[in-house]
Amino acid sequence: MPKPKFYLTTPIYYVNARPHIGHTYTTIVADTIARYKRMRGFEVVLLTGTDEHGQKVEQSARAAGKGPQEFADEVAADYRQLWQTLGLDYDRFLRTTEPRHAKAVQTIFQAVEKAGYIHKGKYEGQYCVFDELYVTDATPEGNCPECGRPTQRVEEENYFFQLSVFQDKLLAHYEKHPEFIRPESRRNEVMSFVRGGLRDLSISRSRLRWGIPLPGREGHVFYVWFDALTSYMSGIGYGAEGAAAEEYRRLWPADLHLVGKEIVRFHAVYWPAFLMAAGLPLPKMIFAHGWWVFEQQKMSKSRGNIVRPQPIHQVLGTDALRYFLLREMVFGQDSNFSYDALLTRYNSDLANDYGNLASRTLTMIERYFNGVIPAPDASTDDLEHDKDIWIAANGAIDHFTRCFDNYMFSRGLDFVWHLINTVNRYLVVTHPWKLAKDESKRARLATVLWNAAESLRIVTALLSPVMPAATDRIWRQLGLAGSPKSVRLDDSRNKLDWGQLAPSTRIGKIEPVFPRLDKNQAIKKIQQLEAEEFAAQTAAAQPTARKGGSVAEVEQTRISIEDFAKVEMRVGEVKSAERVAGANKLLKLLVDIGSETRQIVAGIAETYSPEQLLGKKIVVVVNLQPRKLRGVESNGMLVAASVGAEGRPVLATFAEDVEVGARLK
Ligand code: MSP
């Protein structure tokens, strides 16, 4: 019998910024679901990718002094590199700048147009570049209601999609398929948005060059969301010919689009309407998860409250991060990210509970049975205690499966921890170390340790989609062949059941998988790595002078005088300077900028000593959003040249004495 298919997608990530914990979260959840569904017997295909067109990307590239394609190439490579470092697997990766994607976007457009849903019209109003969205309900100050950023006025002739005619069809679809939008709260939101009436949607842009051209419409490129959503189909062969389209025919419609809550409208309203118009089947489910907030706000580069995954990976390993993110957040709701909670969960759930269960069980098997799993002896069963773990183990398998089938990760993990805690308690009350001292209790000792080892096997198999690397290691330490990935959570022959652990198996080499860590030291280390990474990126992100760039390249990266005027630079004088504890590259300065004295943290400690800077007149960018570095607020930025291959910072100063506070123009 062929396996049933399960096609799932993450959103494709904008390349205007480098990945942070929020993006990593969506990918970790997708990777976990893919692994879980494979254990449930599905043939899984997971698609991810990068969203590379649009005004936002064009602007970010310009700010970095790069062409949009070069810029997109770098960030797309960053994403792939990060997923590889973190061991996140995907089956298909789609970049929207690939020719196969352009072809697919044009194909779906032609189908929609042929069906009569495209017309030419004029848009006059506000536009939010950050959300790539026309804003009809700007705040009184003219800001975007979604993200709060200022909008800009635009007037353009565009091609419109007749979204308005799909209102009833969409509502009927939501009614008929309650599982189409999850969780329920998002479904209600979307339904009331659609009931409020839908306006036709402009799907082309004439002001923009960085996009996919509309076929036969010179000067127009596709609206970035029309372009981006199609990636879910182009990445598996839609728009291709012959055999190349076979995968599309096999996999579409998608079984699950995993998205964050802020993009649910694009996925649950626009996307199904485009598909209906083109006469194509709709995805089966859109699941919108909540946000990781840090310091009470959604993480964003401009707020400077970003948590990066690499430093956590370096200190705790990816599995601990995966576990924390899935256990801590109730899937669908927002959750606060804190290093304290991360380390608490690491030490208590992983080191103390799971890690301890593994190490004490294996160590006793090593010590009392020479490293060979003993055979249980039914005549020594002690129902009062043994029954608890049989019940907990069967309950864990059933409840975990039920919860994960419904994307209730946190609750599913609770059931596994109930089993872990039950077995740890069992080892306390049955005290095998005492049994080992009495030769007549040897059979009972064998039963107790077999029960513990069998529970450990079940726990490890269930946790494998969440912590693939750590569970592989514990599996091998249990002496089991292959990997827990091959255990099946369906009705096949490999089905996970109590009682399958074969006695006489020789266990492997025992090594701690989650060593206990000093909480404060670990947090300090993570934050130090974070500050170093930030300093390195800031240096790398400085626009570099182009050597021998063509006139066209230079033209493309030029900005207007108005753009330049947005950056306010002033002469500042350094009043005090000190090193930031634990961060080799950072100095904390107090800088007089005329109107006030600012605290600024700068990554220049390897070039300048604090003493060298006292009284120095330097250039300060004063209107940047404040951000925190190693927990220290930085309110401004020093201007420095980035010199040599390693980007050594050299501060800009003045040839003659200048007044503090004077503006640079
Ligand atoms: N490019 C669009 C998606 C197009 S899909 C056809 C986009 N990209 S994004 O890079 O901005 O976001 C990608 C995903 O990361 C979204 O699902 C978003 O919700 C998620 N996250 C970004 N920041 C987040 C948090 N702070 N917390 C949790 N997830 C968030 O939108």
Boltz pocket constraint, residues with backbone or C-beta under 6 A from the ligand:
constraints:
  - pocket:
      binder: B
      contacts: [[A, 10], [A, 11], [A, 12], [A, 13], [A, 14], [A, 21], [A, 22], [A, 23], [A, 25], [A, 26], [A, 51], [A, 225], [A, 228], [A, 229], [A, 230], [A, 231], [A, 258], [A, 259], [A, 260], [A, 261], [A, 262], [A, 263], [A, 289], [A, 290], [A, 291], [A, 292], [A, 293], [A, 298], [A, 299]]
      max_distance: 6.0
